[in-house]
Amino acid sequence: MIHLRAWGFVALMLGVSATSLACLQERAQVAGLQGGEEGVEHLLSAQRHVLRSSVLDEDRVIRVVTPDAAGEGRATYPTIYVLDGEANLGAVAVAARHLSAYLRVPESLVVAVHNTAREPDLNPPGLTRALPGGEDARGDRFLRFLAGELIPFVEGAYPANGLRILLGHSQGGLFAAYALTQPNNPFHWVLALDAPMDVPVFAPVAAALEASVASGLSGRLFSGVVSYGWSEDQWGRLDSGDGGFDWSRQEAIPDE
């Protein structure tokens, strides 16, 4: 497993979440990085791909932003997989580039995963919550798509070093926490920004993560909190693990 310096991990996590994703989205919009694929692709040189998923039985759009020097040598990079990519790519790519330029956090590939059916994809199966459109939750299948189809494509086409980071906001943060608990989880680090872990209907996800940590789960979790998050009891129970699970959280201050 590939490890980056701990301070680099913390800097990246706080850089993305300390002012909240909404604030970063606003800054990206001011910079011209929001408001449509064409603007993002032009200013960030994002490369657009359409993948045919046999797991989901549909086409999925992704966009990839690479460091400026990618392809010029043998350098390889961590990969940040961004859920709700059509909305969040600009903000995350801006944060990653800023931190790598000024705080010496390693440069990263940023992969934006576009939605086709957000609620089914980002809801784990087995919850009692009824989805607005009456669809079945398919978070398990979406994770299989990420692990078995998207990641092999990215790591075959781009200079990835094998360190995979999953970033999700709100419902995407809930899915990111769910992914950590699954046997086929391919991600080493998870950024769960404003994940509604303390909403009662999502309690099974929090309970599954707590049980996984107690059973020796390895990985890293960062939780950025603005409106939602973890109850103090839930967060305290994550202390029950022994070994390779690291976690931290930051209560973000909304932009004024």
N, C-alpha and C positions, 0 to 999 in steps of 0.2 A: 504494500500500500504506500502511496506517495504522501509525504507530509510536507506542509509548508510551515514556516515559523508561526508560533501561536499568535504573536502580536500582529502578524499580517492578516490572519483570520479575523481577529477582533476588529482591526481597523476596517476591513471590508464590511463586516457585519454592521458596525456602527455607522459607517459612511452611508450605507443604503438606508438605514432605518431610523437614525437618531432624530432626523427632522420629519420623518414619516414619508412613505412612498408618495402620498398626495403632494407633499411639498416638492419632492424631486420631480414629479410629473409636471408641476407648474413651472419649475426651472427649465425642464426640457422643452416645454412648450414655448417659453420665452426665447430659448435658443433655436427654435425652429425644428425641434426634433419630435414634435407630436403633431397630430392632425392629419394623419394619412401615411400610407406606406411609402409613397413616392418621396416625401420629404425625409423620412428616416433613411430610406435606402440611399438617397443622394448624399446627405450630410454625414452619415456614418458608414457609407459604402457597404451597407448591409446586402448580403447575398440571399436571394429568395429561392427556395426549393419547394417542390410539391412532392410529397411522399405518398405512395399508395400503401395504406395499412391493411394487411390481411386480418390483423387482430380486430380492428374496428370496422373493417369493411367500408372504408371511405378514404378519400384523399385528405391529407393534412398539410397545411402550409407552415413552413418554418422560415425564419430569417436568421442569418448568422452574421455577427459583427466580429471581425478579427483584429488583433493588434496591427498597427501599421507595418511592422516589420515581418509579419507572418509570411512564410514562404520564401524569405530571403536567405535563410540559413537552416540550421538544424534545431532551432529552438522549438520547444513544445510548451503547451499552456494548459492551466486548469480550465475547466468548462463550467460556465454558469448557465443552467437551464432555467428559463424564465416562463412561468405559467402566465396565462392571460397576456401572451406576448404581443398581441396587436396593440394593447394599451400601455404595456410596461417596458417595452424594449428601450425606448429613448431614455427613460429615467435610469434604468439599471446600467445601460452602456455609458451614460454620462458619468455616473458614480464610479464605475470600474475604471474608466479612463482617467478621471481626476485623481483617484487614489493611487493608481499606478504611476502617474506622473509626479505627484507631490509627496507621497508617503512611502514610496518604494514597495508597495504591495505588488506582487507579481502581476504582469499583464495576463489577461484572460480572454478566452473565447466566450462570447455571449450568444446563446441560442434562444430565440423567442419562439415559443410554441403557440400557434394561433388556435383559437377556439372554433369548434363547429357546434358543440352542444355543451355549454359550460357546466350547467347544473348536473347532468348525468356524469360527465367526465370527472368532476372534482368532488363528487359525493361518494364516499366509500359505501360498499354494499352493506346491507344489514341494518341501516339506521331506520328509525320509525318515521322519519320526516318524509312527507309526501312532496315530490318535486312539482314545481309549478305547472309543467306541461304534461304531467302524468307519466313521464318516462321512468324507466328503471335506472337506478344508480349503476354506473359502470366504472367506478373508480379502479376496481381490480383490473379490468381490461385496459383502461388507460395507462395504468402502471406497466402492464405487459407491453403495451405499445412503446412506452418510453424505454424500457429496459431491453426489449428484444428487437426493436425496429429502429427507433430514432437514434439511440446511442451508438449502435454499430454503424449506422450511416455517417453520423458526425465524426466518429473516431476513424473511419475509413477515408473520409474526404478532407479532414482538417488536421492540423498538427496538435492534437490533444495529448496530454500527458497521462490521462487516466484518472486524474482527480476530478470528481464530479460533484457539483454543488447544485442543489435544487432550491429555487426561490419561488415562493408563492405568497400572494397577498389575499387576506380575507378568506374566502372559501378555498383559494389556492393554498393558503397557509395551512388550513385544515388538512387538505390532501397531502401536503408535504410532510406533515407530522404522521399521517397515516402511512405514508410510504416507508418511513423509518421502521415501522412495526412488521413489515412484510418480509417473508423469506427471500423473495426475489428483488428486494430493494437494491438498486445499483448505485445509490448516492452515498457519499462519505459525509457530506455536510448538508444541513438543511437550514434554510432561512424561512421561518414561518412568521410573516409580518401581519400583525393584527388578526391572527387566527382566532375564530370564535370558540376556543376550547372550553370556556366556562358557560356556554349556552347548553342547557340541559340535554337537548336532543343530540348533541355531539359528544356527550359524556363517554360513550363507548370508545371513541378514538383516544381520548385522554387516558381512559383506563387501560386500553391496550398498550399505549406507550409506557405507562407506569409499570405494567407487568413485564414488558420487554426489557426495560431498564433494570428491574429487579432480577431478571434472569440473565443479565450479563450483556445486554445490547452494547455494541460499540458504534461510535459515530459522534457527530457534533451537531448540536441544535442551538440556534440563536432565535430568540423570540423578541420581535419588536412590537410594542404595545401602544396603541393610540386609543381606540374605542373598545376593543375586545382583548382577549388574552386568556390567561390562566387564573384560576382562583389561587389564593395563597396555599390552601390545602393541596391542590393539585401540584403546584410547583414544588412544594415541600416534599411531596412523595417521590419526585424525581431524584431526590438525594439517596434513595434506597439502593441505588445501583453500586456495584463494586467493580471497577475495571475501566473499560475503554470508552465510557460515555461521558462527554463533556457538554455542558450546557451553560447558557447565560441569557440574560434578557435585559432589555432597555426600554424604559417608558419614554416614548418619544414626546417631544413638545411640538404641537402643531404649529405650522408657520403662521406668524402674525401679519 
